[in-house]
Amino acid sequence: MRKNIVAGNWKMNNDLAQTETLITQLKGQTKTSNAEVMIAPSFTNLWHAFQSLRQDDIEVVAQNMHFAENGAYTGEVSASMLKSIGIQTVILGHSERRAYFNETDASLAKKVDAALTNDIRIIFCFGEELADRKAGNEEAVVESQIKNALFHLGAEAFKNIVLAYEPVWAIGTGETASPEQAQDMHAFIRKTLADTYGNEVADNMSILYGGSVKPANAKEIFGKPDVDGGLIGGAALKAEDFYAIVNAF
Ligand code: PGA
């Protein structure tokens, strides 16, 4: 059975002191849902966050990593470095990485391989831009993003992958895809998986929705049958809001 997951993507927010404060506030929240909870602080705070949450029910995950094992890649962090501090999951392919840091389907395919080789679970992000949706191309865009970065893998690999559909026009804009738009796309994604890998892979895949999820809309979005959780940006920076979303399941 696929899992429900709520992951907080902190992006480039929170220094060490702010990370400590938010973690303390998160520990004060009560979880009443069955969702797996994750937070993704920036690289400098991963070790501290990991140590602070060792005994807790919140997994600390990374926002990015490089595809090479090591070497002359100034400023980058490898999968084995993440692994060495206890990190077991990485977000890959976020639209901000694609837009501002030139990540492509091809470079993401290499990152996917590097993560899986190191036994790191992946939250793989993708989603269409507004112009794609206006032109009615959203399914074609999403299909190609998924296929180009993931469909060289064997079926087994998908046990270590979570998908996150994040329409670019809904990220940080306050504009959310309607629950129906999210459901339609998630069903399409699941069908795309089923067509190539069969129903077992498709039915077991957790597909998260991301893009302006808030306490006020989480219940309705998570209520859709093919929406298995959320990747939360802005609302993940407030412990109460984040847990209101976690508890929306
Ligand atoms: P948002 O970000 O919730 O602030 O829209 C979501 C994301 O980028 O993962």
py3Dmol code that shows the C-alpha trace and the ligand (Angstrom):
import py3Dmol

protein = """\
ATOM      1  CA  MET A   1       0.000   0.000   0.000  1.00  0.00           C
ATOM      2  CA  ARG A   2       1.314   3.426  -0.801  1.00  0.00           C
ATOM      3  CA  LYS A   3       2.173   5.825   1.995  1.00  0.00           C
ATOM      4  CA  ASN A   4       0.844   9.269   2.724  1.00  0.00           C
ATOM      5  CA  ILE A   5       3.702  11.738   2.990  1.00  0.00           C
ATOM      6  CA  VAL A   6       3.896  15.401   3.920  1.00  0.00           C
ATOM      7  CA  ALA A   7       7.310  16.925   3.271  1.00  0.00           C
ATOM      8  CA  GLY A   8       8.315  20.468   4.166  1.00  0.00           C
ATOM      9  CA  ASN A   9      10.678  22.047   1.655  1.00  0.00           C
ATOM     10  CA  TRP A  10      12.328  24.881   3.559  1.00  0.00           C
ATOM     11  CA  LYS A  11      14.161  26.116   0.436  1.00  0.00           C
ATOM     12  CA  MET A  12      16.833  28.757   1.228  1.00  0.00           C
ATOM     13  CA  ASN A  13      15.244  29.756   4.528  1.00  0.00           C
ATOM     14  CA  ASN A  14      16.311  29.462   8.177  1.00  0.00           C
ATOM     15  CA  ASP A  15      19.825  29.857   9.542  1.00  0.00           C
ATOM     16  CA  LEU A  16      21.028  27.634  12.381  1.00  0.00           C
ATOM     17  CA  ALA A  17      19.241  29.507  15.172  1.00  0.00           C
ATOM     18  CA  GLN A  18      16.005  29.665  13.177  1.00  0.00           C
ATOM     19  CA  THR A  19      16.331  25.972  12.370  1.00  0.00           C
ATOM     20  CA  GLU A  20      16.653  25.183  16.084  1.00  0.00           C
ATOM     21  CA  THR A  21      13.603  27.288  16.873  1.00  0.00           C
ATOM     22  CA  LEU A  22      11.423  25.761  14.177  1.00  0.00           C
ATOM     23  CA  ILE A  23      12.463  22.223  15.122  1.00  0.00           C
ATOM     24  CA  THR A  24      11.567  22.906  18.764  1.00  0.00           C
ATOM     25  CA  GLN A  25       8.171  24.169  17.609  1.00  0.00           C
ATOM     26  CA  LEU A  26       7.676  21.143  15.366  1.00  0.00           C
ATOM     27  CA  LYS A  27       8.414  18.845  18.308  1.00  0.00           C
ATOM     28  CA  GLY A  28       5.637  20.602  20.214  1.00  0.00           C
ATOM     29  CA  GLN A  29       3.031  19.647  17.604  1.00  0.00           C
ATOM     30  CA  THR A  30       0.820  16.587  17.801  1.00  0.00           C
ATOM     31  CA  LYS A  31       0.428  14.264  14.869  1.00  0.00           C
ATOM     32  CA  THR A  32      -3.024  12.777  14.512  1.00  0.00           C
ATOM     33  CA  SER A  33      -2.668  11.439  10.974  1.00  0.00           C
ATOM     34  CA  ASN A  34      -0.855   8.462   9.500  1.00  0.00           C
ATOM     35  CA  ALA A  35       1.269  10.593   7.155  1.00  0.00           C
ATOM     36  CA  GLU A  36       5.036  10.256   7.097  1.00  0.00           C
ATOM     37  CA  VAL A  37       6.524  13.649   7.932  1.00  0.00           C
ATOM     38  CA  MET A  38       9.720  15.053   6.444  1.00  0.00           C
ATOM     39  CA  ILE A  39      11.524  18.373   6.534  1.00  0.00           C
ATOM     40  CA  ALA A  40      14.203  19.551   4.121  1.00  0.00           C
ATOM     41  CA  PRO A  41      16.467  22.221   5.651  1.00  0.00           C
ATOM     42  CA  SER A  42      19.420  23.641   3.742  1.00  0.00           C
ATOM     43  CA  PHE A  43      22.743  21.768   3.618  1.00  0.00           C
ATOM     44  CA  THR A  44      24.343  23.746   6.458  1.00  0.00           C
ATOM     45  CA  ASN A  45      21.584  22.731   8.868  1.00  0.00           C
ATOM     46  CA  LEU A  46      21.082  19.112   7.854  1.00  0.00           C
ATOM     47  CA  TRP A  47      23.425  17.608  10.413  1.00  0.00           C
ATOM     48  CA  HIS A  48      22.024  19.664  13.255  1.00  0.00           C
ATOM     49  CA  ALA A  49      18.442  18.895  12.215  1.00  0.00           C
ATOM     50  CA  PHE A  50      19.229  15.206  11.861  1.00  0.00           C
ATOM     51  CA  GLN A  51      20.754  15.080  15.359  1.00  0.00           C
ATOM     52  CA  SER A  52      17.879  17.045  16.898  1.00  0.00           C
ATOM     53  CA  LEU A  53      15.229  14.803  15.379  1.00  0.00           C
ATOM     54  CA  ARG A  54      16.924  11.440  15.900  1.00  0.00           C
ATOM     55  CA  GLN A  55      14.290  10.280  18.391  1.00  0.00           C
ATOM     56  CA  ASP A  56      11.359  11.876  16.610  1.00  0.00           C
ATOM     57  CA  ASP A  57       8.933  10.900  13.946  1.00  0.00           C
ATOM     58  CA  ILE A  58      10.200  13.493  11.457  1.00  0.00           C
ATOM     59  CA  GLU A  59      12.664  12.502   8.735  1.00  0.00           C
ATOM     60  CA  VAL A  60      15.297  15.038   7.724  1.00  0.00           C
ATOM     61  CA  VAL A  61      15.859  15.076   3.965  1.00  0.00           C
ATOM     62  CA  ALA A  62      18.089  17.012   1.561  1.00  0.00           C
ATOM     63  CA  GLN A  63      16.917  19.507  -1.062  1.00  0.00           C
ATOM     64  CA  ASN A  64      19.436  18.536  -3.716  1.00  0.00           C
ATOM     65  CA  MET A  65      22.695  16.680  -4.424  1.00  0.00           C
ATOM     66  CA  HIS A  66      25.228  16.310  -7.219  1.00  0.00           C
ATOM     67  CA  PHE A  67      25.425  13.259  -9.482  1.00  0.00           C
ATOM     68  CA  ALA A  68      29.156  12.676  -9.134  1.00  0.00           C
ATOM     69  CA  GLU A  69      30.529  10.570  -6.325  1.00  0.00           C
ATOM     70  CA  ASN A  70      33.271  13.133  -5.550  1.00  0.00           C
ATOM     71  CA  GLY A  71      35.787  15.321  -7.355  1.00  0.00           C
ATOM     72  CA  ALA A  72      36.273  18.813  -8.731  1.00  0.00           C
ATOM     73  CA  TYR A  73      32.724  20.171  -8.361  1.00  0.00           C
ATOM     74  CA  THR A  74      33.195  23.238  -6.186  1.00  0.00           C
ATOM     75  CA  GLY A  75      30.172  24.003  -4.059  1.00  0.00           C
ATOM     76  CA  GLU A  76      28.450  20.675  -4.569  1.00  0.00           C
ATOM     77  CA  VAL A  77      27.445  17.858  -2.215  1.00  0.00           C
ATOM     78  CA  SER A  78      27.420  14.162  -3.102  1.00  0.00           C
ATOM     79  CA  ALA A  79      25.043  11.343  -2.263  1.00  0.00           C
ATOM     80  CA  SER A  80      27.635   9.601  -0.103  1.00  0.00           C
ATOM     81  CA  MET A  81      28.191  12.819   1.880  1.00  0.00           C
ATOM     82  CA  LEU A  82      24.474  12.964   2.618  1.00  0.00           C
ATOM     83  CA  LYS A  83      24.491   9.290   3.482  1.00  0.00           C
ATOM     84  CA  SER A  84      27.409   9.761   5.859  1.00  0.00           C
ATOM     85  CA  ILE A  85      25.371  12.123   8.065  1.00  0.00           C
ATOM     86  CA  GLY A  86      22.342   9.839   8.094  1.00  0.00           C
ATOM     87  CA  ILE A  87      20.263  11.396   5.322  1.00  0.00           C
ATOM     88  CA  GLN A  88      18.161   8.779   3.539  1.00  0.00           C
ATOM     89  CA  THR A  89      16.024  10.862   1.186  1.00  0.00           C
ATOM     90  CA  VAL A  90      16.733  13.662  -1.295  1.00  0.00           C
ATOM     91  CA  ILE A  91      14.472  15.999  -3.268  1.00  0.00           C
ATOM     92  CA  LEU A  92      15.501  16.081  -6.932  1.00  0.00           C
ATOM     93  CA  GLY A  93      14.274  18.121  -9.876  1.00  0.00           C
ATOM     94  CA  HIS A  94      12.500  20.922  -8.036  1.00  0.00           C
ATOM     95  CA  SER A  95      11.312  23.513 -10.556  1.00  0.00           C
ATOM     96  CA  GLU A  96      13.496  26.156  -8.908  1.00  0.00           C
ATOM     97  CA  ARG A  97      16.539  23.927  -9.551  1.00  0.00           C
ATOM     98  CA  ARG A  98      15.421  23.464 -13.139  1.00  0.00           C
ATOM     99  CA  ALA A  99      14.730  27.179 -13.691  1.00  0.00           C
ATOM    100  CA  TYR A 100      17.657  28.828 -11.866  1.00  0.00           C
ATOM    101  CA  PHE A 101      20.368  26.170 -11.886  1.00  0.00           C
ATOM    102  CA  ASN A 102      19.942  24.676 -15.338  1.00  0.00           C
ATOM    103  CA  GLU A 103      18.906  21.225 -14.219  1.00  0.00           C
ATOM    104  CA  THR A 104      17.690  19.209 -17.154  1.00  0.00           C
ATOM    105  CA  ASP A 105      16.016  15.836 -17.604  1.00  0.00           C
ATOM    106  CA  ALA A 106      19.438  14.460 -18.590  1.00  0.00           C
ATOM    107  CA  SER A 107      21.303  15.773 -15.541  1.00  0.00           C
ATOM    108  CA  LEU A 108      18.426  14.662 -13.334  1.00  0.00           C
ATOM    109  CA  ALA A 109      18.610  11.138 -14.732  1.00  0.00           C
ATOM    110  CA  LYS A 110      22.242  11.069 -13.567  1.00  0.00           C
ATOM    111  CA  LYS A 111      21.283  12.360 -10.118  1.00  0.00           C
ATOM    112  CA  VAL A 112      18.549   9.741  -9.892  1.00  0.00           C
ATOM    113  CA  ASP A 113      21.084   7.005 -10.634  1.00  0.00           C
ATOM    114  CA  ALA A 114      23.568   8.382  -8.105  1.00  0.00           C
ATOM    115  CA  ALA A 115      20.947   8.559  -5.361  1.00  0.00           C
ATOM    116  CA  LEU A 116      19.698   5.031  -6.000  1.00  0.00           C
ATOM    117  CA  THR A 117      23.251   3.641  -6.171  1.00  0.00           C
ATOM    118  CA  ASN A 118      23.773   5.096  -2.705  1.00  0.00           C
ATOM    119  CA  ASP A 119      20.470   3.733  -1.427  1.00  0.00           C
ATOM    120  CA  ILE A 120      18.947   7.162  -1.057  1.00  0.00           C
ATOM    121  CA  ARG A 121      15.230   7.532  -1.595  1.00  0.00           C
ATOM    122  CA  ILE A 122      14.175  10.222  -4.066  1.00  0.00           C
ATOM    123  CA  ILE A 123      11.329  12.710  -4.035  1.00  0.00           C
ATOM    124  CA  PHE A 124      11.283  13.472  -7.744  1.00  0.00           C
ATOM    125  CA  CYS A 125       9.654  16.801  -8.683  1.00  0.00           C
ATOM    126  CA  PHE A 126       8.239  17.844 -12.014  1.00  0.00           C
ATOM    127  CA  GLY A 127       5.400  19.958 -13.369  1.00  0.00           C
ATOM    128  CA  GLU A 128       4.314  22.139 -16.228  1.00  0.00           C
ATOM    129  CA  GLU A 129       4.615  25.902 -16.573  1.00  0.00           C
ATOM    130  CA  LEU A 130       1.628  28.177 -17.030  1.00  0.00           C
ATOM    131  CA  ALA A 131       2.202  28.483 -20.786  1.00  0.00           C
ATOM    132  CA  ASP A 132       2.137  24.681 -21.099  1.00  0.00           C
ATOM    133  CA  ARG A 133      -1.193  24.490 -19.319  1.00  0.00           C
ATOM    134  CA  LYS A 134      -2.666  27.345 -21.319  1.00  0.00           C
ATOM    135  CA  ALA A 135      -1.659  25.516 -24.482  1.00  0.00           C
ATOM    136  CA  GLY A 136      -3.174  22.278 -23.189  1.00  0.00           C
ATOM    137  CA  ASN A 137       0.237  20.599 -23.126  1.00  0.00           C
ATOM    138  CA  GLU A 138       0.461  19.847 -19.407  1.00  0.00           C
ATOM    139  CA  GLU A 139       0.186  16.083 -19.743  1.00  0.00           C
ATOM    140  CA  ALA A 140       2.761  15.889 -22.533  1.00  0.00           C
ATOM    141  CA  VAL A 141       5.229  17.998 -20.522  1.00  0.00           C
ATOM    142  CA  VAL A 142       4.777  15.979 -17.362  1.00  0.00           C
ATOM    143  CA  GLU A 143       5.013  12.698 -19.243  1.00  0.00           C
ATOM    144  CA  SER A 144       8.283  13.683 -20.889  1.00  0.00           C
ATOM    145  CA  GLN A 145       9.798  14.949 -17.616  1.00  0.00           C
ATOM    146  CA  ILE A 146       9.012  11.659 -15.896  1.00  0.00           C
ATOM    147  CA  LYS A 147      10.026   9.439 -18.792  1.00  0.00           C
ATOM    148  CA  ASN A 148      13.286  11.233 -19.559  1.00  0.00           C
ATOM    149  CA  ALA A 149      14.564  11.173 -15.978  1.00  0.00           C
ATOM    150  CA  LEU A 150      13.130   7.904 -14.663  1.00  0.00           C
ATOM    151  CA  PHE A 151      12.078   5.458 -17.346  1.00  0.00           C
ATOM    152  CA  HIS A 152      15.553   4.013 -17.871  1.00  0.00           C
ATOM    153  CA  LEU A 153      15.089   2.387 -14.450  1.00  0.00           C
ATOM    154  CA  GLY A 154      13.860  -1.103 -13.713  1.00  0.00           C
ATOM    155  CA  ALA A 155      10.598  -1.614 -11.835  1.00  0.00           C
ATOM    156  CA  GLU A 156      12.381  -2.406  -8.538  1.00  0.00           C
ATOM    157  CA  ALA A 157      13.901   1.083  -8.421  1.00  0.00           C
ATOM    158  CA  PHE A 158      10.479   2.676  -8.049  1.00  0.00           C
ATOM    159  CA  LYS A 159      10.250   1.358  -4.485  1.00  0.00           C
ATOM    160  CA  ASN A 160      12.746   4.099  -3.627  1.00  0.00           C
ATOM    161  CA  ILE A 161      11.014   6.886  -5.504  1.00  0.00           C
ATOM    162  CA  VAL A 162       8.236   9.250  -4.507  1.00  0.00           C
ATOM    163  CA  LEU A 163       6.789  11.530  -7.180  1.00  0.00           C
ATOM    164  CA  ALA A 164       5.881  15.163  -6.562  1.00  0.00           C
ATOM    165  CA  TYR A 165       3.707  16.930  -9.106  1.00  0.00           C
ATOM    166  CA  GLU A 166       4.260  20.651  -8.735  1.00  0.00           C
ATOM    167  CA  PRO A 167       2.689  22.851 -11.403  1.00  0.00           C
ATOM    168  CA  VAL A 168       5.154  25.732 -11.668  1.00  0.00           C
ATOM    169  CA  TRP A 169       2.351  28.306 -11.830  1.00  0.00           C
ATOM    170  CA  ALA A 170       1.169  27.249  -8.363  1.00  0.00           C
ATOM    171  CA  ILE A 171       4.496  27.344  -6.524  1.00  0.00           C
ATOM    172  CA  GLY A 172       4.825  30.226  -4.087  1.00  0.00           C
ATOM    173  CA  THR A 173       2.144  32.134  -5.977  1.00  0.00           C
ATOM    174  CA  GLY A 174      -0.777  31.565  -3.651  1.00  0.00           C
ATOM    175  CA  GLU A 175      -2.537  30.011  -6.613  1.00  0.00           C
ATOM    176  CA  THR A 176      -3.302  26.333  -6.091  1.00  0.00           C
ATOM    177  CA  ALA A 177      -4.296  23.788  -8.661  1.00  0.00           C
ATOM    178  CA  SER A 178      -7.895  22.877  -7.966  1.00  0.00           C
ATOM    179  CA  PRO A 179      -8.333  19.509  -6.270  1.00  0.00           C
ATOM    180  CA  GLU A 180      -9.780  18.275  -9.582  1.00  0.00           C
ATOM    181  CA  GLN A 181      -6.769  19.502 -11.583  1.00  0.00           C
ATOM    182  CA  ALA A 182      -4.456  17.777  -9.113  1.00  0.00           C
ATOM    183  CA  GLN A 183      -6.490  14.565  -9.205  1.00  0.00           C
ATOM    184  CA  ASP A 184      -6.623  14.517 -13.014  1.00  0.00           C
ATOM    185  CA  MET A 185      -2.865  14.923 -13.311  1.00  0.00           C
ATOM    186  CA  HIS A 186      -2.093  12.408 -10.564  1.00  0.00           C
ATOM    187  CA  ALA A 187      -4.342   9.845 -12.229  1.00  0.00           C
ATOM    188  CA  PHE A 188      -2.552  10.509 -15.526  1.00  0.00           C
ATOM    189  CA  ILE A 189       0.838  10.049 -13.835  1.00  0.00           C
ATOM    190  CA  ARG A 190      -0.274   6.777 -12.268  1.00  0.00           C
ATOM    191  CA  LYS A 191      -1.560   5.553 -15.616  1.00  0.00           C
ATOM    192  CA  THR A 192       1.731   6.523 -17.275  1.00  0.00           C
ATOM    193  CA  LEU A 193       3.554   4.405 -14.698  1.00  0.00           C
ATOM    194  CA  ALA A 194       1.106   1.519 -15.074  1.00  0.00           C
ATOM    195  CA  ASP A 195       1.433   1.492 -18.867  1.00  0.00           C
ATOM    196  CA  THR A 196       5.178   0.855 -18.668  1.00  0.00           C
ATOM    197  CA  TYR A 197       5.733  -0.817 -15.303  1.00  0.00           C
ATOM    198  CA  GLY A 198       2.382  -2.420 -14.491  1.00  0.00           C
ATOM    199  CA  ASN A 199      -0.265  -1.856 -11.858  1.00  0.00           C
ATOM    200  CA  GLU A 200       1.818  -2.908  -8.874  1.00  0.00           C
ATOM    201  CA  VAL A 201       4.408  -0.163  -9.382  1.00  0.00           C
ATOM    202  CA  ALA A 202       1.678   2.382 -10.156  1.00  0.00           C
ATOM    203  CA  ASP A 203      -0.563   1.473  -7.198  1.00  0.00           C
ATOM    204  CA  ASN A 204       2.319   1.541  -4.722  1.00  0.00           C
ATOM    205  CA  MET A 205       3.674   4.901  -5.872  1.00  0.00           C
ATOM    206  CA  SER A 206       3.118   7.839  -3.525  1.00  0.00           C
ATOM    207  CA  ILE A 207       2.350  10.883  -5.659  1.00  0.00           C
ATOM    208  CA  LEU A 208       2.539  14.188  -3.775  1.00  0.00           C
ATOM    209  CA  TYR A 209       1.045  17.476  -4.852  1.00  0.00           C
ATOM    210  CA  GLY A 210       2.984  20.716  -4.347  1.00  0.00           C
ATOM    211  CA  GLY A 211       2.091  24.335  -4.949  1.00  0.00           C
ATOM    212  CA  SER A 212       0.577  26.695  -2.349  1.00  0.00           C
ATOM    213  CA  VAL A 213      -0.790  23.924  -0.123  1.00  0.00           C
ATOM    214  CA  LYS A 214      -2.092  25.528   3.084  1.00  0.00           C
ATOM    215  CA  PRO A 215      -4.133  24.446   6.096  1.00  0.00           C
ATOM    216  CA  ALA A 216      -7.218  25.854   4.365  1.00  0.00           C
ATOM    217  CA  ASN A 217      -6.954  23.719   1.216  1.00  0.00           C
ATOM    218  CA  ALA A 218      -4.993  20.628   2.287  1.00  0.00           C
ATOM    219  CA  LYS A 219      -7.961  18.492   3.300  1.00  0.00           C
ATOM    220  CA  GLU A 220      -9.723  18.914  -0.014  1.00  0.00           C
ATOM    221  CA  ILE A 221      -6.576  18.245  -2.061  1.00  0.00           C
ATOM    222  CA  PHE A 222      -5.514  15.245   0.039  1.00  0.00           C
ATOM    223  CA  GLY A 223      -9.067  13.928  -0.170  1.00  0.00           C
ATOM    224  CA  LYS A 224      -8.576  13.063  -3.824  1.00  0.00           C
ATOM    225  CA  PRO A 225      -7.898   9.371  -4.421  1.00  0.00           C
ATOM    226  CA  ASP A 226      -4.640   9.760  -6.330  1.00  0.00           C
ATOM    227  CA  VAL A 227      -3.141  12.483  -4.125  1.00  0.00           C
ATOM    228  CA  ASP A 228      -0.966  10.802  -1.503  1.00  0.00           C
ATOM    229  CA  GLY A 229       0.463  13.849   0.224  1.00  0.00           C
ATOM    230  CA  GLY A 230       2.130  17.156  -0.309  1.00  0.00           C
ATOM    231  CA  LEU A 231       5.412  18.933  -0.793  1.00  0.00           C
ATOM    232  CA  ILE A 232       4.960  22.098   1.199  1.00  0.00           C
ATOM    233  CA  GLY A 233       6.997  25.276   0.777  1.00  0.00           C
ATOM    234  CA  GLY A 234       5.818  28.483   2.460  1.00  0.00           C
ATOM    235  CA  ALA A 235       3.440  26.818   4.912  1.00  0.00           C
ATOM    236  CA  ALA A 236       6.209  24.469   6.116  1.00  0.00           C
ATOM    237  CA  LEU A 237       7.983  27.407   7.755  1.00  0.00           C
ATOM    238  CA  LYS A 238       5.313  27.695  10.453  1.00  0.00           C
ATOM    239  CA  ALA A 239       5.060  24.666  12.729  1.00  0.00           C
ATOM    240  CA  GLU A 240       1.336  25.057  13.366  1.00  0.00           C
ATOM    241  CA  ASP A 241       0.459  25.436   9.701  1.00  0.00           C
ATOM    242  CA  PHE A 242       2.686  22.546   8.728  1.00  0.00           C
ATOM    243  CA  TYR A 243       1.066  20.233  11.261  1.00  0.00           C
ATOM    244  CA  ALA A 244      -2.402  21.400  10.284  1.00  0.00           C
ATOM    245  CA  ILE A 245      -1.469  20.131   6.809  1.00  0.00           C
ATOM    246  CA  VAL A 246       0.092  16.916   8.165  1.00  0.00           C
ATOM    247  CA  ASN A 247      -3.114  16.295  10.115  1.00  0.00           C
ATOM    248  CA  ALA A 248      -5.333  16.986   7.117  1.00  0.00           C
ATOM    249  CA  PHE A 249      -5.167  13.280   6.284  1.00  0.00           C
TER     250      PHE A 249
END
"""
ligand_1 = """\
9
PGA
P 4.854 26.516 -1.955
O 6.115 25.687 -2.475
O 4.089 25.607 -1.015
O 5.434 27.715 -1.232
O 4.050 26.882 -3.143
C 5.993 24.341 -2.812
C 7.330 23.815 -3.317
O 8.015 24.544 -4.026
O 7.712 22.683 -3.011
"""
view = py3Dmol.view(width=600, height=400)
view.addModel(protein, "pdb")
view.setStyle({"model": 0}, {"cartoon": {"style": "trace"}})
view.addModel(ligand_1, "xyz")
view.setStyle({"model": 1}, {"stick": {}})
view.zoomTo()
view.show()
